[in-house]
Amino acid sequence: MRGRRKVRTGVVVSAKMQKTVTVSLTRRFAHGFYGKQVVRTKQVAAHNETDAKAGDTVRIVETRPLSKTKRWRVVEVVERAK
């Protein structure tokens, strides 16, 4: 039985490559000591068979290594850019 794959929602910041988009993932959490809300962002490369453009909000899922940097795949476009 295969483990559950991670699913994340992020914003496409670059779509200038062929079949690859750069997705910015933002997470908010409370600081361990002070309790203040901290924001951290991470950029990942995702395989794009759907037609995701820059500014779109997309859902990505973890997958096998597709290239040197790609370990995610775009599943759906949640919201189109305005």
N, C-alpha and C positions, 0 to 999 in steps of 0.2 A: 504494500500500500504506500503510495507516494504521499509526502508531507504536504500540508497546505501551503499554497504559494502566497507570497505577500502581494497585496493589492494597495496601490497608493493613488492619490489624486493630486495632480499638479498642473502647472501652467507651462505651455510651450514657449520657450524664450528664443529658440532658433530653429528654423526649418530649411536651412540653406544646403543641407546635404541630401544625397539621394537615398530615399527610404530610411532616413534617420532624422530624429528630432531630439533637441535638447530640452529636457523637462526640469523645471525648478520645483523642488519639493520643499514645502515650508512646514515646520513643526513648532508648536508652542508648548512650553512646559514651565512649571514653577521652579525657580532656583532652589537648590537643595537647602541652603541655609537661610537666605533672605526671603524666599517666598515670592519674589517679584517674577512676573511673567517674562520669560526669555524666548526670543525668536531665533531659530536656526534654520538656514536654508542649505540645501544640497542640490547640485545639478547632476543629472544622470542622462546618459544617452539611451534612447529607446527606439526600437524598430517600428517603423511607421508604414504599415500597409494601408491603413485608413488615410483619409485626406486631411490630416491635421496640419494647421498653419500656425504661424506665430500668434500668440495671444489667446489661443484656444485653451480651454480647461479640458484635460484628458484624464482618463483612468488607465493606469499602466499596471502590468502584472509581471512578476518575476519569472524568468525563463532561463533556459540553458545559455551558456556563453555563445553569442552569435558572432562576436568579433573581439578585438582586444579590449574594447571599452563597453560594448553593448551587452547588458544582462537583463534588460527590460523590454517589454513589447506593449505597444498601444492597443488597448482592447476596444475603447470607444471614445468618441468625442462627447463630453458631457455638456459643454456649452461653447458655442462659437464666439469668436472675438467680435466685439462691437464695431 
